[in-house]
């Protein structure tokens, strides 16, 4: 199905949400968020607990009222603090999938899916056709006469998705819908969600604190910290070009290596090493204290590497092994692909590869340059 990427956008303009505590202090849960979501996208709001992602989702859906700002869905303002507009959730043409599924225990699968359509006064033939379509789409036809208590967690999840999709919402909101499932089932449902997104005309807005879910499911990720939007980009762009230390640290497992370093006229000193740093763009400074950001896969162990260290620990996982290297008192993380392992305290040589080595400003922690390293010598 071809999706119109420009129609049905969601637009947030200067959205603020504040809570006032009993002692009259003000907590700003969402701080001046600007965000545009185009139709057909799978956008994930990602961040640690308390960052404001669920509050943002609920404000778009109409389940929370912003303190100030404007929300536009399909070109129509559904919230405007200045004009006093606040359209109720039932009028926003959105679906909401809750964490606990909220299925009616006394209704069969068929009845759960059909319930909302009956309330919308659909005729019985149309309801039967729509429910049958969704049962087939989510591969749960054989369960239509069962009750929720007779289903597994994954089957209940599929029923909840079908019920939410039944009235053809333009936007489907999902608030950590996989958190109650075991790891194997979460992986299976991720596959189903991605397939479902590709076969429907709905826009998905998804909340999670799991960066793997965000990376594997999304067309775009909005990462938040303490109510602030830190970066909004496609998953691989965010992985390769994080806007700041927080994003680089939150995205990727194992996490990025962060090393305090000194940049001096094209060379950089860190971990007892001196290396040439070749930037992709001209740098506006000649000397600067920086944080060097290096993904583990760019720390490559090799027999003739230019740098040396000892193995601090290893975590073999079959397809790859995570190796911690002690280099002059700094612990670096390397990922070695294949079924390999190393003895603790074994001496190893390594190099830094790739063109996505990042310099972060030590004070602001912002991404200020990207490039590659060339080690010129090892110091004692």
C-alpha positions, 0 to 999 in steps of 0.5 A: 500500500502506498502511503501519502507521506504529506497528508494527515500530519500531527503538529505540536507547536510550543507544547508545555505541560506543567504540574503544580505540587501541594507546596505550589512548586511547579514541575515542567514535565514537557518543555516547549516541544515542537514536533511534526509527524507525517502520515504513514510514519512510525514515530517512537517517543523514546527516553528514560522514565519521567522524561515526558514521553507518555505525557506527550503522547497523552496530550496528542490523544487528548487524554491530558491537557497541555498547559500551553501551546497548539496541537494540530491533527489533519490540518485542524487545531485540536488544542490551542491554549490561546484560542481556548480550543480543546477537542475531546479524544473521541473527536480526534479520530485516533486509537489508543492501545494501552499497556494492560490491553483493557479487554472486556473479560466477559466478551469473546474476541469477536465481541471485543473487536466489534464493541466499538463499531457497535457504539459507532452505529455501524450496521451488522454486515459492515461490522462482520466484514471489518472484524473478519478483515482484522482477524485475518490481518492479525492471524487470530481467526481461530480465536474469535469465539474465545474469551481473553482468559483463554488467550496467551499474552501475545494473542491478547495483544493482537486482539487489543491491536485489532480492536484499536484498528477497527474504526480505521483511526488515522493515528494509532497511539501505543504506550509501552504495549509490549512491556508485559510480555516476555523477551521472546514474545516481545520480539515476535510482536515487534515483527507483527507491529512492523508488518502491520504498519506496512499494511495499514494506512495508519500513522503509529505513535509509540512510547517506549524506554527500550531503545531496541524497540525504537531502533527496529520499529520506527521510521523516526525516533524522538528522544527526550530527556527531562521534558526536552526534545534532544533529537528527532531523526531516523533511527540509523541517523540518530545512531550514527550522528547523535546530537549530544552525549545523552543521545549517543549514550541512550542509543546503542547496545553496548553503549558508545565509548566516551573518553575525555580528550584534548584536541590540539591543531589536528591531533587528539590525545586520549588514553595514553595515545596520540592520534590524528583527527580528520574532521568531515567539516572545517573546525572553528577552533584549534584547541579544545577539551572534548569528549571522544565518542566511539561506537564499540564496533569501531574499536577493532581488535587485530594482531597488528593494531596501533594501540595496546591494552589488556582484556578486562572482561568478555561477554561472548554471545555466539554471534558476537563478543563484547570485550572490555579493554583496559588501555592505560587505565581507561576501559574501552568497549569493543564488539568482535563479531563471530564466536570468539573469546579472549582470556582475562588480562591477555594483551591485545592490539586494536585500532579505531576504524570508521568515519563516525568518530565523534567529538562532543563539546566537554562543557555542553556535551553537544556534537561538534564534529565527526571524522576518523582517527589515525593513531600515530604512536603509543605513549607509556 
